[in-house]
């Protein structure tokens, strides 16, 4: 379970790095940079959706106070 979250976070960071690379290389006018940032947003949405579903399914619980 936590490995899924780790993989998604690593993919988000990799996509962010790819977007930064294309931003520096093509001065921000690249379709590749736009695609990398779209992938990052999509991965972030998938991560949030996964965490919400996992919480309501009982796979994860709120931390104890």
PDBQT receptor file of N, H, CA, C and O in Angstrom, charges set to zero:
ATOM      1  N   UNK A   1       0.816  -1.189   0.000  1.00  0.00    +0.000 N 
ATOM      2  CA  UNK A   1       0.000   0.000   0.000  1.00  0.00    +0.000 C 
ATOM      3  C   UNK A   1       0.860   1.254   0.000  1.00  0.00    +0.000 C 
ATOM      4  O   UNK A   1       0.683   2.136  -0.841  1.00  0.00    +0.000 OA
ATOM      5  N   UNK A   2       1.799   1.332   0.952  1.00  0.00    +0.000 N 
ATOM      6  H   UNK A   2       1.943   0.616   1.635  1.00  0.00    +0.000 HD
ATOM      7  CA  UNK A   2       2.613   2.535   1.010  1.00  0.00    +0.000 C 
ATOM      8  C   UNK A   2       3.571   2.607  -0.172  1.00  0.00    +0.000 C 
ATOM      9  O   UNK A   2       4.036   3.688  -0.535  1.00  0.00    +0.000 OA
ATOM     10  N   UNK A   3       3.868   1.451  -0.773  1.00  0.00    +0.000 N 
ATOM     11  H   UNK A   3       3.490   0.573  -0.478  1.00  0.00    +0.000 HD
ATOM     12  CA  UNK A   3       4.746   1.463  -1.946  1.00  0.00    +0.000 C 
ATOM     13  C   UNK A   3       4.058   2.103  -3.148  1.00  0.00    +0.000 C 
ATOM     14  O   UNK A   3       4.718   2.708  -3.992  1.00  0.00    +0.000 OA
ATOM     15  N   UNK A   4       2.747   1.973  -3.227  1.00  0.00    +0.000 N 
ATOM     16  H   UNK A   4       2.211   1.481  -2.542  1.00  0.00    +0.000 HD
ATOM     17  CA  UNK A   4       1.997   2.635  -4.293  1.00  0.00    +0.000 C 
ATOM     18  C   UNK A   4       2.121   4.150  -4.143  1.00  0.00    +0.000 C 
ATOM     19  O   UNK A   4       2.323   4.865  -5.124  1.00  0.00    +0.000 OA
ATOM     20  N   UNK A   5       2.001   4.623  -2.924  1.00  0.00    +0.000 N 
ATOM     21  H   UNK A   5       1.837   4.042  -2.127  1.00  0.00    +0.000 HD
ATOM     22  CA  UNK A   5       2.131   6.058  -2.657  1.00  0.00    +0.000 C 
ATOM     23  C   UNK A   5       3.552   6.522  -2.980  1.00  0.00    +0.000 C 
ATOM     24  O   UNK A   5       3.738   7.581  -3.580  1.00  0.00    +0.000 OA
ATOM     25  N   UNK A   6       4.556   5.732  -2.586  1.00  0.00    +0.000 N 
ATOM     26  H   UNK A   6       4.405   4.871  -2.099  1.00  0.00    +0.000 HD
ATOM     27  CA  UNK A   6       5.944   6.093  -2.884  1.00  0.00    +0.000 C 
ATOM     28  C   UNK A   6       6.202   6.161  -4.384  1.00  0.00    +0.000 C 
ATOM     29  O   UNK A   6       6.883   7.068  -4.861  1.00  0.00    +0.000 OA
ATOM     30  N   UNK A   7       5.659   5.206  -5.120  1.00  0.00    +0.000 N 
ATOM     31  H   UNK A   7       5.106   4.469  -4.733  1.00  0.00    +0.000 HD
ATOM     32  CA  UNK A   7       5.857   5.179  -6.578  1.00  0.00    +0.000 C 
ATOM     33  C   UNK A   7       5.181   6.386  -7.218  1.00  0.00    +0.000 C 
ATOM     34  O   UNK A   7       5.756   7.022  -8.101  1.00  0.00    +0.000 OA
ATOM     35  N   UNK A   8       3.979   6.701  -6.786  1.00  0.00    +0.000 N 
ATOM     36  H   UNK A   8       3.512   6.184  -6.068  1.00  0.00    +0.000 HD
ATOM     37  CA  UNK A   8       3.287   7.869  -7.338  1.00  0.00    +0.000 C 
ATOM     38  C   UNK A   8       4.022   9.162  -7.007  1.00  0.00    +0.000 C 
ATOM     39  O   UNK A   8       4.139  10.042  -7.860  1.00  0.00    +0.000 OA
ATOM     40  N   UNK A   9       4.519   9.287  -5.780  1.00  0.00    +0.000 N 
ATOM     41  H   UNK A   9       4.425   8.572  -5.087  1.00  0.00    +0.000 HD
ATOM     42  CA  UNK A   9       5.283  10.485  -5.421  1.00  0.00    +0.000 C 
ATOM     43  C   UNK A   9       6.569  10.595  -6.236  1.00  0.00    +0.000 C 
ATOM     44  O   UNK A   9       6.940  11.688  -6.665  1.00  0.00    +0.000 OA
ATOM     45  N   UNK A  10       7.250   9.472  -6.453  1.00  0.00    +0.000 N 
ATOM     46  H   UNK A  10       6.950   8.584  -6.105  1.00  0.00    +0.000 HD
ATOM     47  CA  UNK A  10       8.469   9.487  -7.264  1.00  0.00    +0.000 C 
ATOM     48  C   UNK A  10       8.156   9.871  -8.702  1.00  0.00    +0.000 C 
ATOM     49  O   UNK A  10       8.920  10.607  -9.326  1.00  0.00    +0.000 OA
ATOM     50  N   UNK A  11       7.044   9.382  -9.235  1.00  0.00    +0.000 N 
ATOM     51  H   UNK A  11       6.423   8.784  -8.728  1.00  0.00    +0.000 HD
ATOM     52  CA  UNK A  11       6.652   9.730 -10.593  1.00  0.00    +0.000 C 
ATOM     53  C   UNK A  11       6.299  11.215 -10.703  1.00  0.00    +0.000 C 
ATOM     54  O   UNK A  11       6.592  11.848 -11.717  1.00  0.00    +0.000 OA
ATOM     55  N   UNK A  12       5.678  11.766  -9.673  1.00  0.00    +0.000 N 
ATOM     56  H   UNK A  12       5.440  11.252  -8.849  1.00  0.00    +0.000 HD
ATOM     57  CA  UNK A  12       5.346  13.195  -9.661  1.00  0.00    +0.000 C 
ATOM     58  C   UNK A  12       6.621  14.027  -9.662  1.00  0.00    +0.000 C 
ATOM     59  O   UNK A  12       6.727  14.997 -10.413  1.00  0.00    +0.000 OA
ATOM     60  N   UNK A  13       7.582  13.660  -8.834  1.00  0.00    +0.000 N 
ATOM     61  H   UNK A  13       7.496  12.873  -8.224  1.00  0.00    +0.000 HD
ATOM     62  CA  UNK A  13       8.851  14.394  -8.779  1.00  0.00    +0.000 C 
ATOM     63  C   UNK A  13       9.608  14.262 -10.101  1.00  0.00    +0.000 C 
ATOM     64  O   UNK A  13      10.202  15.232 -10.569  1.00  0.00    +0.000 OA
ATOM     65  N   UNK A  14       9.594  13.072 -10.706  1.00  0.00    +0.000 N 
ATOM     66  H   UNK A  14       9.111  12.283 -10.325  1.00  0.00    +0.000 HD
ATOM     67  CA  UNK A  14      10.265  12.878 -11.990  1.00  0.00    +0.000 C 
ATOM     68  C   UNK A  14       9.613  13.726 -13.076  1.00  0.00    +0.000 C 
ATOM     69  O   UNK A  14      10.307  14.312 -13.907  1.00  0.00    +0.000 OA
ATOM     70  N   UNK A  15       8.287  13.793 -13.073  1.00  0.00    +0.000 N 
ATOM     71  H   UNK A  15       7.724  13.317 -12.398  1.00  0.00    +0.000 HD
ATOM     72  CA  UNK A  15       7.587  14.616 -14.051  1.00  0.00    +0.000 C 
ATOM     73  C   UNK A  15       7.883  16.097 -13.833  1.00  0.00    +0.000 C 
ATOM     74  O   UNK A  15       8.018  16.857 -14.792  1.00  0.00    +0.000 OA
ATOM     75  N   UNK A  16       7.982  16.497 -12.584  1.00  0.00    +0.000 N 
ATOM     76  H   UNK A  16       7.873  15.880 -11.805  1.00  0.00    +0.000 HD
ATOM     77  CA  UNK A  16       8.338  17.886 -12.277  1.00  0.00    +0.000 C 
ATOM     78  C   UNK A  16       9.743  18.202 -12.780  1.00  0.00    +0.000 C 
ATOM     79  O   UNK A  16       9.979  19.275 -13.336  1.00  0.00    +0.000 OA
ATOM     80  N   UNK A  17      10.672  17.275 -12.587  1.00  0.00    +0.000 N 
ATOM     81  H   UNK A  17      10.480  16.403 -12.135  1.00  0.00    +0.000 HD
ATOM     82  CA  UNK A  17      12.029  17.456 -13.090  1.00  0.00    +0.000 C 
ATOM     83  C   UNK A  17      12.082  17.520 -14.609  1.00  0.00    +0.000 C 
ATOM     84  O   UNK A  17      12.832  18.309 -15.184  1.00  0.00    +0.000 OA
ATOM     85  N   UNK A  18      11.280  16.685 -15.248  1.00  0.00    +0.000 N 
ATOM     86  H   UNK A  18      10.670  16.045 -14.781  1.00  0.00    +0.000 HD
ATOM     87  CA  UNK A  18      11.222  16.712 -16.713  1.00  0.00    +0.000 C 
ATOM     88  C   UNK A  18      10.691  18.056 -17.213  1.00  0.00    +0.000 C 
ATOM     89  O   UNK A  18      11.208  18.621 -18.177  1.00  0.00    +0.000 OA
ATOM     90  N   UNK A  19       9.656  18.554 -16.549  1.00  0.00    +0.000 N 
ATOM     91  H   UNK A  19       9.236  18.095 -15.766  1.00  0.00    +0.000 HD
ATOM     92  CA  UNK A  19       9.116  19.860 -16.919  1.00  0.00    +0.000 C 
ATOM     93  C   UNK A  19      10.142  20.967 -16.732  1.00  0.00    +0.000 C 
ATOM     94  O   UNK A  19      10.241  21.869 -17.563  1.00  0.00    +0.000 OA
ATOM     95  N   UNK A  20      10.904  20.904 -15.650  1.00  0.00    +0.000 N 
ATOM     96  H   UNK A  20      10.823  20.171 -14.975  1.00  0.00    +0.000 HD
ATOM     97  CA  UNK A  20      11.959  21.887 -15.412  1.00  0.00    +0.000 C 
ATOM     98  C   UNK A  20      13.038  21.806 -16.487  1.00  0.00    +0.000 C 
ATOM     99  O   UNK A  20      13.538  22.828 -16.958  1.00  0.00    +0.000 OA
ATOM    100  N   UNK A  21      13.389  20.589 -16.868  1.00  0.00    +0.000 N 
ATOM    101  H   UNK A  21      12.983  19.759 -16.486  1.00  0.00    +0.000 HD
ATOM    102  CA  UNK A  21      14.397  20.408 -17.914  1.00  0.00    +0.000 C 
ATOM    103  C   UNK A  21      13.953  21.062 -19.226  1.00  0.00    +0.000 C 
ATOM    104  O   UNK A  21      14.725  21.783 -19.859  1.00  0.00    +0.000 OA
ATOM    105  N   UNK A  22      12.710  20.805 -19.627  1.00  0.00    +0.000 N 
ATOM    106  H   UNK A  22      12.083  20.219 -19.112  1.00  0.00    +0.000 HD
ATOM    107  CA  UNK A  22      12.217  21.398 -20.875  1.00  0.00    +0.000 C 
ATOM    108  C   UNK A  22      11.998  22.905 -20.737  1.00  0.00    +0.000 C 
ATOM    109  O   UNK A  22      12.102  23.630 -21.726  1.00  0.00    +0.000 OA
ATOM    110  N   UNK A  23      11.699  23.384 -19.542  1.00  0.00    +0.000 N 
ATOM    111  H   UNK A  23      11.614  22.794 -18.739  1.00  0.00    +0.000 HD
ATOM    112  CA  UNK A  23      11.579  24.819 -19.323  1.00  0.00    +0.000 C 
ATOM    113  C   UNK A  23      12.917  25.507 -19.549  1.00  0.00    +0.000 C 
ATOM    114  O   UNK A  23      12.987  26.546 -20.205  1.00  0.00    +0.000 OA
ATOM    115  N   UNK A  24      13.975  24.925 -19.007  1.00  0.00    +0.000 N 
ATOM    116  H   UNK A  24      13.918  24.080 -18.474  1.00  0.00    +0.000 HD
ATOM    117  CA  UNK A  24      15.313  25.515 -19.165  1.00  0.00    +0.000 C 
ATOM    118  C   UNK A  24      15.823  25.371 -20.591  1.00  0.00    +0.000 C 
ATOM    119  O   UNK A  24      16.473  26.280 -21.106  1.00  0.00    +0.000 OA
ATOM    120  N   UNK A  25      15.538  24.240 -21.239  1.00  0.00    +0.000 N 
ATOM    121  H   UNK A  25      15.010  23.502 -20.820  1.00  0.00    +0.000 HD
ATOM    122  CA  UNK A  25      16.084  23.961 -22.556  1.00  0.00    +0.000 C 
ATOM    123  C   UNK A  25      15.375  24.739 -23.668  1.00  0.00    +0.000 C 
ATOM    124  O   UNK A  25      16.021  25.246 -24.585  1.00  0.00    +0.000 OA
ATOM    125  N   UNK A  26      14.042  24.831 -23.582  1.00  0.00    +0.000 N 
ATOM    126  H   UNK A  26      13.517  24.420 -22.837  1.00  0.00    +0.000 HD
ATOM    127  CA  UNK A  26      13.273  25.443 -24.671  1.00  0.00    +0.000 C 
ATOM    128  C   UNK A  26      12.652  26.782 -24.298  1.00  0.00    +0.000 C 
ATOM    129  O   UNK A  26      11.759  27.257 -25.000  1.00  0.00    +0.000 OA
ATOM    130  N   UNK A  27      13.092  27.388 -23.235  1.00  0.00    +0.000 N 
ATOM    131  H   UNK A  27      13.818  27.002 -22.665  1.00  0.00    +0.000 HD
ATOM    132  CA  UNK A  27      12.607  28.697 -22.777  1.00  0.00    +0.000 C 
ATOM    133  C   UNK A  27      11.109  28.714 -22.491  1.00  0.00    +0.000 C 
ATOM    134  O   UNK A  27      10.470  29.760 -22.599  1.00  0.00    +0.000 OA
ATOM    135  N   UNK A  28      10.548  27.573 -22.131  1.00  0.00    +0.000 N 
ATOM    136  H   UNK A  28      11.067  26.723 -22.043  1.00  0.00    +0.000 HD
ATOM    137  CA  UNK A  28       9.154  27.523 -21.716  1.00  0.00    +0.000 C 
ATOM    138  C   UNK A  28       8.142  27.477 -22.826  1.00  0.00    +0.000 C 
ATOM    139  O   UNK A  28       6.944  27.551 -22.553  1.00  0.00    +0.000 OA
ATOM    140  N   UNK A  29       8.569  27.357 -24.084  1.00  0.00    +0.000 N 
ATOM    141  H   UNK A  29       9.542  27.297 -24.306  1.00  0.00    +0.000 HD
ATOM    142  CA  UNK A  29       7.642  27.329 -25.207  1.00  0.00    +0.000 C 
ATOM    143  C   UNK A  29       7.515  25.936 -25.810  1.00  0.00    +0.000 C 
ATOM    144  O   UNK A  29       7.242  25.804 -27.003  1.00  0.00    +0.000 OA
ATOM    145  N   UNK A  30       7.704  24.919 -25.020  1.00  0.00    +0.000 N 
ATOM    146  H   UNK A  30       7.926  25.026 -24.051  1.00  0.00    +0.000 HD
ATOM    147  CA  UNK A  30       7.745  23.566 -25.535  1.00  0.00    +0.000 C 
ATOM    148  C   UNK A  30       6.454  22.815 -25.239  1.00  0.00    +0.000 C 
ATOM    149  O   UNK A  30       5.892  22.924 -24.150  1.00  0.00    +0.000 OA
ATOM    150  N   UNK A  31       5.997  22.057 -26.217  1.00  0.00    +0.000 N 
ATOM    151  H   UNK A  31       6.453  21.968 -27.103  1.00  0.00    +0.000 HD
ATOM    152  CA  UNK A  31       4.856  21.182 -26.001  1.00  0.00    +0.000 C 
ATOM    153  C   UNK A  31       5.243  20.037 -25.066  1.00  0.00    +0.000 C 
ATOM    154  O   UNK A  31       4.391  19.492 -24.366  1.00  0.00    +0.000 OA
ATOM    155  N   UNK A  32       6.523  19.674 -25.055  1.00  0.00    +0.000 N 
ATOM    156  H   UNK A  32       7.215  20.117 -25.624  1.00  0.00    +0.000 HD
ATOM    157  CA  UNK A  32       6.993  18.611 -24.158  1.00  0.00    +0.000 C 
ATOM    158  C   UNK A  32       6.904  19.054 -22.707  1.00  0.00    +0.000 C 
ATOM    159  O   UNK A  32       6.583  18.253 -21.828  1.00  0.00    +0.000 OA
ATOM    160  N   UNK A  33       7.189  20.331 -22.452  1.00  0.00    +0.000 N 
ATOM    161  H   UNK A  33       7.450  20.981 -23.165  1.00  0.00    +0.000 HD
ATOM    162  CA  UNK A  33       7.074  20.842 -21.098  1.00  0.00    +0.000 C 
ATOM    163  C   UNK A  33       5.611  20.826 -20.654  1.00  0.00    +0.000 C 
ATOM    164  O   UNK A  33       5.307  20.451 -19.521  1.00  0.00    +0.000 OA
ATOM    165  N   UNK A  34       4.720  21.227 -21.536  1.00  0.00    +0.000 N 
ATOM    166  H   UNK A  34       4.967  21.532 -22.456  1.00  0.00    +0.000 HD
ATOM    167  CA  UNK A  34       3.301  21.222 -21.224  1.00  0.00    +0.000 C 
ATOM    168  C   UNK A  34       2.830  19.808 -20.926  1.00  0.00    +0.000 C 
ATOM    169  O   UNK A  34       2.067  19.599 -19.983  1.00  0.00    +0.000 OA
ATOM    170  N   UNK A  35       3.268  18.838 -21.712  1.00  0.00    +0.000 N 
ATOM    171  H   UNK A  35       3.887  19.008 -22.478  1.00  0.00    +0.000 HD
ATOM    172  CA  UNK A  35       2.889  17.439 -21.489  1.00  0.00    +0.000 C 
ATOM    173  C   UNK A  35       3.411  16.937 -20.138  1.00  0.00    +0.000 C 
ATOM    174  O   UNK A  35       2.692  16.241 -19.421  1.00  0.00    +0.000 OA
ATOM    175  N   UNK A  36       4.648  17.282 -19.788  1.00  0.00    +0.000 N 
ATOM    176  H   UNK A  36       5.232  17.847 -20.371  1.00  0.00    +0.000 HD
ATOM    177  CA  UNK A  36       5.215  16.848 -18.507  1.00  0.00    +0.000 C 
ATOM    178  C   UNK A  36       4.413  17.431 -17.343  1.00  0.00    +0.000 C 
ATOM    179  O   UNK A  36       4.179  16.741 -16.350  1.00  0.00    +0.000 OA
ATOM    180  N   UNK A  37       4.000  18.662 -17.451  1.00  0.00    +0.000 N 
ATOM    181  H   UNK A  37       4.190  19.222 -18.258  1.00  0.00    +0.000 HD
ATOM    182  CA  UNK A  37       3.227  19.279 -16.378  1.00  0.00    +0.000 C 
ATOM    183  C   UNK A  37       1.807  18.720 -16.326  1.00  0.00    +0.000 C 
ATOM    184  O   UNK A  37       1.231  18.606 -15.244  1.00  0.00    +0.000 OA
ATOM    185  N   UNK A  38       1.231  18.367 -17.484  1.00  0.00    +0.000 N 
ATOM    186  H   UNK A  38       1.699  18.459 -18.363  1.00  0.00    +0.000 HD
ATOM    187  CA  UNK A  38      -0.077  17.714 -17.492  1.00  0.00    +0.000 C 
ATOM    188  C   UNK A  38      -0.005  16.347 -16.820  1.00  0.00    +0.000 C 
ATOM    189  O   UNK A  38      -0.911  15.957 -16.084  1.00  0.00    +0.000 OA
ATOM    190  N   UNK A  39       1.076  15.630 -17.079  1.00  0.00    +0.000 N 
ATOM    191  H   UNK A  39       1.813  15.947 -17.677  1.00  0.00    +0.000 HD
ATOM    192  CA  UNK A  39       1.271  14.329 -16.442  1.00  0.00    +0.000 C 
ATOM    193  C   UNK A  39       1.393  14.497 -14.941  1.00  0.00    +0.000 C 
ATOM    194  O   UNK A  39       0.839  13.701 -14.183  1.00  0.00    +0.000 OA
ATOM    195  N   UNK A  40       2.108  15.517 -14.503  1.00  0.00    +0.000 N 
ATOM    196  H   UNK A  40       2.558  16.163 -15.119  1.00  0.00    +0.000 HD
ATOM    197  CA  UNK A  40       2.273  15.761 -13.063  1.00  0.00    +0.000 C 
ATOM    198  C   UNK A  40       0.934  16.045 -12.397  1.00  0.00    +0.000 C 
ATOM    199  O   UNK A  40       0.651  15.518 -11.321  1.00  0.00    +0.000 OA
ATOM    200  N   UNK A  41       0.121  16.861 -13.020  1.00  0.00    +0.000 N 
ATOM    201  H   UNK A  41       0.351  17.289 -13.894  1.00  0.00    +0.000 HD
ATOM    202  CA  UNK A  41      -1.192  17.176 -12.452  1.00  0.00    +0.000 C 
ATOM    203  C   UNK A  41      -2.069  15.927 -12.417  1.00  0.00    +0.000 C 
ATOM    204  O   UNK A  41      -2.773  15.688 -11.437  1.00  0.00    +0.000 OA
ATOM    205  N   UNK A  42      -2.027  15.135 -13.479  1.00  0.00    +0.000 N 
ATOM    206  H   UNK A  42      -1.455  15.329 -14.276  1.00  0.00    +0.000 HD
ATOM    207  CA  UNK A  42      -2.817  13.905 -13.522  1.00  0.00    +0.000 C 
ATOM    208  C   UNK A  42      -2.355  12.918 -12.446  1.00  0.00    +0.000 C 
ATOM    209  O   UNK A  42      -3.183  12.300 -11.777  1.00  0.00    +0.000 OA
ATOM    210  N   UNK A  43      -1.050  12.771 -12.278  1.00  0.00    +0.000 N 
ATOM    211  H   UNK A  43      -0.378  13.274 -12.821  1.00  0.00    +0.000 HD
ATOM    212  CA  UNK A  43      -0.534  11.876 -11.237  1.00  0.00    +0.000 C 
ATOM    213  C   UNK A  43      -0.917  12.364  -9.845  1.00  0.00    +0.000 C 
ATOM    214  O   UNK A  43      -1.232  11.559  -8.969  1.00  0.00    +0.000 OA
ATOM    215  N   UNK A  44      -0.890  13.669  -9.638  1.00  0.00    +0.000 N 
ATOM    216  H   UNK A  44      -0.634  14.324 -10.350  1.00  0.00    +0.000 HD
ATOM    217  CA  UNK A  44      -1.295  14.225  -8.346  1.00  0.00    +0.000 C 
ATOM    218  C   UNK A  44      -2.768  13.948  -8.075  1.00  0.00    +0.000 C 
ATOM    219  O   UNK A  44      -3.143  13.620  -6.949  1.00  0.00    +0.000 OA
ATOM    220  N   UNK A  45      -3.602  14.078  -9.099  1.00  0.00    +0.000 N 
ATOM    221  H   UNK A  45      -3.298  14.345 -10.013  1.00  0.00    +0.000 HD
ATOM    222  CA  UNK A  45      -5.030  13.797  -8.942  1.00  0.00    +0.000 C 
ATOM    223  C   UNK A  45      -5.254  12.315  -8.638  1.00  0.00    +0.000 C 
ATOM    224  O   UNK A  45      -6.092  11.973  -7.803  1.00  0.00    +0.000 OA
ATOM    225  N   UNK A  46      -4.510  11.439  -9.309  1.00  0.00    +0.000 N 
ATOM    226  H   UNK A  46      -3.829  11.717  -9.987  1.00  0.00    +0.000 HD
ATOM    227  CA  UNK A  46      -4.623  10.000  -9.057  1.00  0.00    +0.000 C 
ATOM    228  C   UNK A  46      -4.200   9.688  -7.622  1.00  0.00    +0.000 C 
ATOM    229  O   UNK A  46      -4.848   8.886  -6.949  1.00  0.00    +0.000 OA
ATOM    230  N   UNK A  47      -3.135  10.304  -7.153  1.00  0.00    +0.000 N 
ATOM    231  H   UNK A  47      -2.608  10.956  -7.699  1.00  0.00    +0.000 HD
ATOM    232  CA  UNK A  47      -2.672  10.076  -5.783  1.00  0.00    +0.000 C 
ATOM    233  C   UNK A  47      -3.726  10.515  -4.769  1.00  0.00    +0.000 C 
ATOM    234  O   UNK A  47      -4.015   9.781  -3.824  1.00  0.00    +0.000 OA
ATOM    235  N   UNK A  48      -4.289  11.672  -4.949  1.00  0.00    +0.000 N 
ATOM    236  H   UNK A  48      -4.055  12.269  -5.717  1.00  0.00    +0.000 HD
ATOM    237  CA  UNK A  48      -5.313  12.168  -4.029  1.00  0.00    +0.000 C 
ATOM    238  C   UNK A  48      -6.540  11.257  -4.060  1.00  0.00    +0.000 C 
ATOM    239  O   UNK A  48      -7.086  10.914  -3.011  1.00  0.00    +0.000 OA
ATOM    240  N   UNK A  49      -6.971  10.869  -5.250  1.00  0.00    +0.000 N 
ATOM    241  H   UNK A  49      -6.528  11.148  -6.102  1.00  0.00    +0.000 HD
ATOM    242  CA  UNK A  49      -8.114   9.978  -5.374  1.00  0.00    +0.000 C 
ATOM    243  C   UNK A  49      -7.831   8.634  -4.714  1.00  0.00    +0.000 C 
ATOM    244  O   UNK A  49      -8.699   8.088  -4.032  1.00  0.00    +0.000 OA
ATOM    245  N   UNK A  50      -6.638   8.098  -4.906  1.00  0.00    +0.000 N 
ATOM    246  H   UNK A  50      -5.933   8.542  -5.460  1.00  0.00    +0.000 HD
ATOM    247  CA  UNK A  50      -6.256   6.837  -4.286  1.00  0.00    +0.000 C 
ATOM    248  C   UNK A  50      -6.290   6.936  -2.767  1.00  0.00    +0.000 C 
ATOM    249  O   UNK A  50      -6.793   6.032  -2.100  1.00  0.00    +0.000 OA
ATOM    250  N   UNK A  51      -5.765   8.020  -2.215  1.00  0.00    +0.000 N 
ATOM    251  H   UNK A  51      -5.357   8.755  -2.757  1.00  0.00    +0.000 HD
ATOM    252  CA  UNK A  51      -5.750   8.196  -0.765  1.00  0.00    +0.000 C 
ATOM    253  C   UNK A  51      -7.166   8.339  -0.197  1.00  0.00    +0.000 C 
ATOM    254  O   UNK A  51      -7.452   7.817   0.881  1.00  0.00    +0.000 OA
ATOM    255  N   UNK A  52      -8.042   9.032  -0.903  1.00  0.00    +0.000 N 
ATOM    256  H   UNK A  52      -7.809   9.456  -1.778  1.00  0.00    +0.000 HD
ATOM    257  CA  UNK A  52      -9.429   9.180  -0.446  1.00  0.00    +0.000 C 
ATOM    258  C   UNK A  52     -10.138   7.832  -0.475  1.00  0.00    +0.000 C 
ATOM    259  O   UNK A  52     -10.820   7.468   0.483  1.00  0.00    +0.000 OA
ATOM    260  N   UNK A  53      -9.980   7.092  -1.569  1.00  0.00    +0.000 N 
ATOM    261  H   UNK A  53      -9.426   7.389  -2.347  1.00  0.00    +0.000 HD
ATOM    262  CA  UNK A  53     -10.611   5.773  -1.674  1.00  0.00    +0.000 C 
ATOM    263  C   UNK A  53     -10.054   4.836  -0.603  1.00  0.00    +0.000 C 
ATOM    264  O   UNK A  53     -10.808   4.089   0.020  1.00  0.00    +0.000 OA
ATOM    265  N   UNK A  54      -8.747   4.872  -0.388  1.00  0.00    +0.000 N 
ATOM    266  H   UNK A  54      -8.134   5.479  -0.895  1.00  0.00    +0.000 HD
ATOM    267  CA  UNK A  54      -8.127   4.012   0.619  1.00  0.00    +0.000 C 
ATOM    268  C   UNK A  54      -8.639   4.352   2.015  1.00  0.00    +0.000 C 
ATOM    269  O   UNK A  54      -8.845   3.453   2.830  1.00  0.00    +0.000 OA
ATOM    270  N   UNK A  55      -8.843   5.620   2.296  1.00  0.00    +0.000 N 
ATOM    271  H   UNK A  55      -8.675   6.350   1.633  1.00  0.00    +0.000 HD
ATOM    272  CA  UNK A  55      -9.345   6.017   3.610  1.00  0.00    +0.000 C 
ATOM    273  C   UNK A  55     -10.771   5.521   3.822  1.00  0.00    +0.000 C 
ATOM    274  O   UNK A  55     -11.083   4.948   4.866  1.00  0.00    +0.000 OA
ATOM    275  N   UNK A  56     -11.636   5.739   2.836  1.00  0.00    +0.000 N 
ATOM    276  H   UNK A  56     -11.383   6.205   1.988  1.00  0.00    +0.000 HD
ATOM    277  CA  UNK A  56     -13.026   5.341   2.992  1.00  0.00    +0.000 C 
ATOM    278  C   UNK A  56     -13.221   3.831   2.894  1.00  0.00    +0.000 C 
ATOM    279  O   UNK A  56     -14.234   3.312   3.363  1.00  0.00    +0.000 OA
ATOM    280  N   UNK A  57     -12.282   3.130   2.301  1.00  0.00    +0.000 N 
ATOM    281  H   UNK A  57     -11.460   3.552   1.920  1.00  0.00    +0.000 HD
ATOM    282  CA  UNK A  57     -12.352   1.667   2.248  1.00  0.00    +0.000 C 
ATOM    283  C   UNK A  57     -11.795   1.026   3.509  1.00  0.00    +0.000 C 
ATOM    284  O   UNK A  57     -11.956  -0.177   3.712  1.00  0.00    +0.000 OA
ATOM    285  N   UNK A  58     -11.148   1.806   4.353  1.00  0.00    +0.000 N 
ATOM    286  H   UNK A  58     -11.017   2.784   4.188  1.00  0.00    +0.000 HD
ATOM    287  CA  UNK A  58     -10.595   1.292   5.592  1.00  0.00    +0.000 C 
ATOM    288  C   UNK A  58      -9.186   0.744   5.450  1.00  0.00    +0.000 C 
ATOM    289  O   UNK A  58      -8.668   0.136   6.386  1.00  0.00    +0.000 OA
ATOM    290  N   UNK A  59      -8.554   0.946   4.297  1.00  0.00    +0.000 N 
ATOM    291  H   UNK A  59      -8.975   1.440   3.536  1.00  0.00    +0.000 HD
ATOM    292  CA  UNK A  59      -7.182   0.469   4.089  1.00  0.00    +0.000 C 
ATOM    293  C   UNK A  59      -6.186   1.286   4.905  1.00  0.00    +0.000 C 
ATOM    294  O   UNK A  59      -5.145   0.778   5.324  1.00  0.00    +0.000 OA
ATOM    295  N   UNK A  60      -6.516   2.556   5.126  1.00  0.00    +0.000 N 
ATOM    296  H   UNK A  60      -7.362   2.969   4.786  1.00  0.00    +0.000 HD
ATOM    297  CA  UNK A  60      -5.693   3.412   5.964  1.00  0.00    +0.000 C 
ATOM    298  C   UNK A  60      -6.601   4.082   6.987  1.00  0.00    +0.000 C 
ATOM    299  O   UNK A  60      -7.805   4.217   6.769  1.00  0.00    +0.000 OA
ATOM    300  N   UNK A  61      -6.018   4.496   8.096  1.00  0.00    +0.000 N 
ATOM    301  H   UNK A  61      -5.040   4.386   8.273  1.00  0.00    +0.000 HD
ATOM    302  CA  UNK A  61      -6.801   5.161   9.132  1.00  0.00    +0.000 C 
ATOM    303  C   UNK A  61      -6.142   6.489   9.467  1.00  0.00    +0.000 C 
ATOM    304  O   UNK A  61      -4.976   6.728   9.152  1.00  0.00    +0.000 OA
ATOM    305  N   UNK A  62      -6.911   7.332  10.105  1.00  0.00    +0.000 N 
ATOM    306  H   UNK A  62      -7.858   7.138  10.361  1.00  0.00    +0.000 HD
ATOM    307  CA  UNK A  62      -6.388   8.616  10.543  1.00  0.00    +0.000 C 
ATOM    308  C   UNK A  62      -5.382   8.383  11.665  1.00  0.00    +0.000 C 
ATOM    309  O   UNK A  62      -5.550   7.458  12.460  1.00  0.00    +0.000 OA
ATOM    310  N   UNK A  63      -4.346   9.204  11.740  1.00  0.00    +0.000 N 
ATOM    311  H   UNK A  63      -4.210   9.956  11.094  1.00  0.00    +0.000 HD
ATOM    312  CA  UNK A  63      -3.347   9.022  12.812  1.00  0.00    +0.000 C 
ATOM    313  C   UNK A  63      -3.955   9.279  14.186  1.00  0.00    +0.000 C 
ATOM    314  O   UNK A  63      -4.845  10.116  14.335  1.00  0.00    +0.000 OA
ATOM    315  N   UNK A  64      -3.466   8.555  15.182  1.00  0.00    +0.000 N 
ATOM    316  H   UNK A  64      -2.743   7.876  15.061  1.00  0.00    +0.000 HD
ATOM    317  CA  UNK A  64      -3.944   8.744  16.551  1.00  0.00    +0.000 C 
ATOM    318  C   UNK A  64      -3.401  10.054  17.111  1.00  0.00    +0.000 C 
ATOM    319  O   UNK A  64      -2.299  10.480  16.766  1.00  0.00    +0.000 OA
ATOM    320  N   UNK A  65      -4.170  10.671  17.959  1.00  0.00    +0.000 N 
ATOM    321  H   UNK A  65      -5.065  10.325  18.240  1.00  0.00    +0.000 HD
ATOM    322  CA  UNK A  65      -3.731  11.948  18.537  1.00  0.00    +0.000 C 
ATOM    323  C   UNK A  65      -2.917  11.758  19.747  1.00  0.00    +0.000 C 
ATOM    324  O   UNK A  65      -2.471  12.734  20.351  1.00  0.00    +0.000 OA
TER     325      UNK A  65
